Amino acid sequence: MRATRIIVAATTMLLLGAGLAGCSSQVDDLEKQLTKAGYTNVNAEADYDQVYDKKKKKNVKKLDDYEADAKAGNCAVEIEQDSGDNDYVIETANGKDVNFTNLTATALIAELAKQGITC
């Protein structure tokens, strides 16, 4: 009986560790992906939402997506990536709402210039 509890506890700890490593891994991957695309000052983190769990009768954290702040030239940009996805979406640039997927920093600056937003 004791051996079973030890095995269950060890397995649970391994699974929890793997889950946490998965979160930081995607954050690291997003930072590397954006840096490779020419963005500077990249800072990515996991974004959690508070969700009410009826069974536990309390709010619990639930992973929503990954968010990053970066620079493209002189433009401050906000980028979002869904959990488990490789595509990222540029949501804002210099405070203006935009919607571009997987653009390099240079391509983003060119697109923003077409819209009259200078970087």
C-alpha positions in Angstrom: 0.0 0.0 0.0 2.8 2.4 0.9 4.7 1.6 -2.3 1.5 2.5 -4.3 1.2 5.8 -2.6 4.9 6.6 -3.3 4.5 5.7 -7.0 1.4 7.8 -7.3 3.0 10.8 -5.5 6.2 10.5 -7.7 4.1 10.3 -10.9 2.1 13.3 -9.9 5.2 15.4 -9.2 6.7 14.4 -12.5 3.5 15.4 -14.4 3.3 18.7 -12.5 6.9 19.4 -13.3 6.4 18.6 -17.0 3.4 20.9 -17.1 5.2 23.8 -15.6 8.2 23.2 -17.9 5.8 23.3 -20.9 4.6 26.8 -19.9 8.1 28.2 -19.5 9.2 26.4 -22.7 6.6 28.1 -24.8 7.4 31.5 -23.2 11.1 30.9 -24.1 10.2 29.8 -27.6 8.1 32.9 -28.2 10.9 35.1 -27.0 13.4 33.3 -29.3 10.9 33.4 -32.2 10.4 37.2 -31.9 14.1 37.9 -31.4 14.8 35.9 -34.6 12.2 37.9 -36.4 14.1 41.1 -35.6 12.2 42.4 -32.5 14.2 43.8 -29.7 13.6 44.2 -25.9 11.4 41.1 -26.0 9.6 40.3 -22.7 7.1 37.3 -22.8 5.0 35.8 -20.1 2.0 33.5 -19.6 -1.3 35.2 -19.2 -3.8 33.5 -16.8 -7.5 34.2 -16.3 -9.5 33.7 -13.1 -12.3 31.2 -13.7 -14.9 30.2 -11.1 -14.8 26.4 -10.4 -18.3 25.4 -9.3 -17.0 22.1 -7.8 -14.3 23.7 -5.7 -16.5 26.8 -5.1 -13.6 29.2 -5.7 -11.7 31.0 -8.4 -8.9 29.1 -10.0 -6.2 30.3 -12.5 -6.5 29.0 -16.0 -3.9 29.5 -18.8 -5.3 31.9 -21.4 -2.4 32.6 -23.7 1.1 34.1 -23.9 1.7 37.8 -24.3 4.9 39.7 -25.2 6.0 43.3 -25.3 8.7 44.1 -27.8 10.2 46.9 -30.0 10.1 47.0 -33.8 12.3 49.9 -34.6 11.0 52.7 -32.3 7.5 51.2 -32.1 6.4 49.5 -28.9 4.3 46.4 -29.9 2.1 44.0 -28.0 2.1 40.4 -29.3 -0.1 37.5 -28.3 0.2 33.7 -28.9 -2.3 31.1 -28.1 -1.3 28.1 -26.0 0.1 25.3 -28.1 0.3 27.5 -31.2 3.3 28.6 -33.2 1.7 31.7 -34.8 1.8 35.0 -33.1 -0.4 38.0 -33.6 0.7 41.6 -33.3 -2.2 43.4 -31.5 -1.0 46.9 -31.0 1.8 49.1 -32.3 2.5 52.5 -30.7 -0.9 52.3 -29.0 -2.8 51.7 -32.2 -4.8 48.5 -32.7 -3.5 46.4 -35.5 -3.8 42.8 -36.5 -0.9 41.1 -38.2 0.2 37.5 -38.0 3.8 36.4 -38.0 5.4 39.6 -39.4 9.1 40.2 -39.0 10.0 43.6 -37.4 11.0 45.0 -40.8 7.8 43.9 -42.5 5.8 45.3 -39.6 7.5 48.7 -39.9 6.8 48.7 -43.6 3.1 47.8 -43.1 2.7 50.5 -40.4 4.3 53.1 -42.7 1.6 52.3 -45.3 -1.0 53.1 -42.6 0.7 56.4 -41.7 2.2 55.1 -38.4 5.9 55.9 -38.1 8.4 53.8 -36.2 
